[in-house]
């Protein structure tokens, strides 16, 4: 699949934003977060800003961005439409959470309830995003048991690293949050390795023979259907060399998992503000690594329509 940067940035930014938003909502619901004006303003601003930037970026891949609103009408049958509806609905309790936290300076009572609803909305939205890809049967690498949990794991992972950076920057420093972020990094790393192992061993049973219903012999095209590259080949027939994929997988492991984990471990034993700087640096490096991971997620996927072109 062609890895359009608008979609790569969308899935990375919204995943991190909704992960942070869900964690802030849960902490507010449980009463574990202080009603600090600047913490609330920057925390909610960062989460909602990432989500808004990702959603706006996603329209860049549309042929007619001004018609994006029409996608909301197909929620009965389209996961893309359900994602749009869920993302908009989540902004309602998130707005109430931000209002109570930042304007009224409280995180209890109705604000805590808004936090709980915000967390639910964020999780549902990430699930709908994951199902957009997990529901696509023509792409075997996505239509697997690894896709949806992967979206949830990576969202919580990036969100927890952002949350740790946030509290460390305010010198609130929570060992529990830092430890949870480190555990989620290791979980995400393990899940990514398992996903790659599954995809590499994947045997795609669909062939030109099964597609045409001709069981005997070997079906092949005598000549290409057209003389120039078309939309299908550009979007669905993108290919990446194995050596480049291996290199990018190494970069993903280094930036998205290894370096952030190392920085968080060091932050455990150094005083503030060094711990705060390392925590913020870990979040920035991980975001860059997840951009590479998302790019690979699209680039390594193979659509069965390419059988028509003899690939």
N, C-alpha and C positions, 0 to 999 in steps of 0.2 A: 504494500500500500504506500501511496505517496505521503510522506510525513510533512504536511503543511504546518508551518510554524505557528499559525494562528490557533490550530487545534492542539498542537503540542503545548503551547503556552496556556491555553484554556484549561486542559486537563490537569496541568501542574499547578497553576495558580488557584483554581477553584478547589482542587483537592486539599491544598495546604490551608486555604481560607476556611473551608468548611470544617476541616479537622480542628483548627484553632477555635472556631466559633463553637463547635460542639463541646470542646473541653472547657471553654469559658462558661458555657451554659450549665454544664454539669457542676462545675465548681461553685457557681452562683447558687444553684439549686441546693447544694449540700452545705452552703454557708462557709466555704473554705477560702473565699477570696475577699480581700478588703475592699470597702467602698471608697476607693481612692479615685479622685477625679482624673488625674493624669493617666493612671493605670487603665482606667476604664476607657478613656478617650483614645489612647494609643492602641490598646488591645482590641477594642471593637473596631476602631478605624482601620487597623491592619487587616483584621479578618474580613471585614466587609469590603475593604479596598481591593484585596486580592480577588475576592469573588467578583466584584464589579468589573475589574480589569480583565479577568478571564472571560466573563460573559460577553463583554464588548469585543474582545479579541476573537471570539468564536464566530462573530458575524462577518469577519474578514474572509472566511472561507465560503461564504454564500455568494451565489451568482447575483442575487437581488437582495441585498441586506435589508432594504426598506420593507421587504415582505416577511421578515423574520417573525413578526407577531402572529402570522397565520399558523405557525407551528403549534401554538397553544390549543388550537381547536381539535387536534387529533389525539388527545390524551387517552381515548378509549383503546387505541390500537398501537400507538407509537411511544416507544421509550424516550425518544428525543423530546416529544411533546410533554410527556410526564415529567421529564427532567426540568423543562422550562416552567411548568406549573409549580412543581415542588420548590424550585429555587425562588420563585416570586412569593409563594406562601410563607416560606421560611423567613423572609425579610420582615414579616409582620411581628412575630414574637421577638425577633432579633432587634427590631426597632424599639420595642417596649423595654427589652433588656438594657439597651444602650441608653434609653431615656431615663429609666430609673436609676441606673448606675452612675451616669455622667451628670445628669441634670439635677436629680433629687438626692444623689449621694447615698443610695441604699441598695443592698443586694438581697434583702429578705422580703418576705411577704409575697405580693403579686409579682415582684421583680424575680424572685426565685422561681415562681411558676413559669414566668416568661423564659427564664433560662432553661428550664426542663423542656419546654416546648421547642425552644430554639435548637437544643441538642437533638431532639427527635427529628425535626425538620432537616437539619444538616445531614444526619445519617441517611435519611430517606433520599435526599437529593444525590448523595454520593452513590447510593445503591442504584438509582435510576441511570446515573452516568455510566456505571459499570455494566448495567444491563444493555445499554445501547450496543456495546461491543460483544458482550457474552451471548447475546441473542442472535448474532449473525452466523448462521450455519455455513454459508459459503466460505468463511474464513476459519479454518480449523484451529489456528493458533489462538484465536479469541474465544471460540465456542467451546470452552473447557471449564472445568471446576476451579481453575486458578484465577480467572479473570475478575469476577466479582469480589471475592475475598481480597484479592490483591489491591483493588481500588480502595477498599475500606482500610486495609492495613497501612497502605502508603499515605492515606489521608490522615489517619491518626498519628502515624510516625512523623510526618512533616509538621503537623499541627502541634504535637508535643514538643518537638525541638524548637518551634517558634515560641511556644508558651514558656519553655525554660529560658529562652533568650530574653523574653519579656520580663519575667520576674527577676532574673539575674540583673538586667539593666536597671531595675528599680531597687536593687540591693535587698530584695525580699528573700532571695535564695532559698529554695525549697529542695532538700535532699530527695524527697519523695518524687517530685516532678522531674528532677534531673535523672534519677534512677529509672523512672518510668520511660523517659525519652530514650535512654540508652537501651532499655529492654525492647522498645518498639523498633529501634534501629536494627538490632540483632534479629528480631522477628521478620522485619521487612527484607533484610539481607537473605535470610534463609528461604523466605518465600520466593524471592526473585531467582535464587539459584535453582530451587525446585521447579519453577516455571520454565526456566531455560532448559533444564534437563528434560522436562516433559516435551517441550516443543522440538528439541533436537532429536528425540526418539520417536516423534510422531510419524505414523505411517498414514498418509492420506490415501484412502481407498478410491476416491473419485478419480477417474481417468477419462481420456477421450472415448474409450470403449463404453464405460458405464454411462457417460453423458449422452452418447448417441444410441445406446441400447444394442450396440453390435458386439456380441460377446466373443465371437471368433476373430482371429487375426489381430493385427495391430492397426488401429485407426490413426491416420495422420493427415495433415493438410498438404495438398499438392502445392499450394501457393498461398501467400498471405491474402487475407480478405480485402486489404486496401494497400495503397502504396505509401501512405504517410501515417505517422503516429496520431492516434485519436485520443479522445478524452478517457476512454476505458484503459488504454495502455498507460496513459500518464498517471491516472489515479489508482488503478488497480494492478498495473503490471510493473510497478516500481521494484527494482531489484538492487540489493546491496551485496557487494563482494564479501565472501566469508572472512577474509583477513581483516576487512574494515569492521565487520560485525564483532569479531573477537577483540579488536582494539577498543571499540566503543563499549563493549561489555566490561573491559578492564577499567576504563575511565569511569563508568557508572559505579562500579564497586568501590573505586577509590573515593569519588566525590560524594556519592549519595549515602554511603555506609561507613567505609573504613575511617576516613578523615573526621567526619562528625563524631563518630564513636570515640576516637582517640582524643579529640578536643574536649569532649564531655568528661572523659576519665581524668584528664589533666585538670579540668575545672573543679573537680571534686577536691583536689589537694592544694590548690592555690588560693590565696586570699582575694577578696573583692578589692579593686575593680578588675583585676586580671581575669577572674572567673567570668565576669560579665562580658568582657571583650571576647573571650574564647567561645562563650555560648552564642553570642551574636554571629561570630565568624562561622561557627558550626552550622547555623541556620542558613547563612548566605551560601556556603559551599554546598550544602545539601540541596538547596533549591536548584543550583546549577547542575548538580548531578542528576536530579530528577528530570530536568529538561532533556538531558542525554538519554535517560532511561525511557522517557515517553517517546522520543524520536525513534529509538530502536523498537519500541512496542509497535509502531506503525510500519517502520521500514522492513521488519522481518516477517510481517504478516503476508500470507499469500492467498489471493482470491482465486476461486476456481474458474472464474471467467477467463483467466489466462490460458486455460486449456484450449480455448478457441483459437488461440494464436500459437499453439504448439509449444507452450512453455510448461 
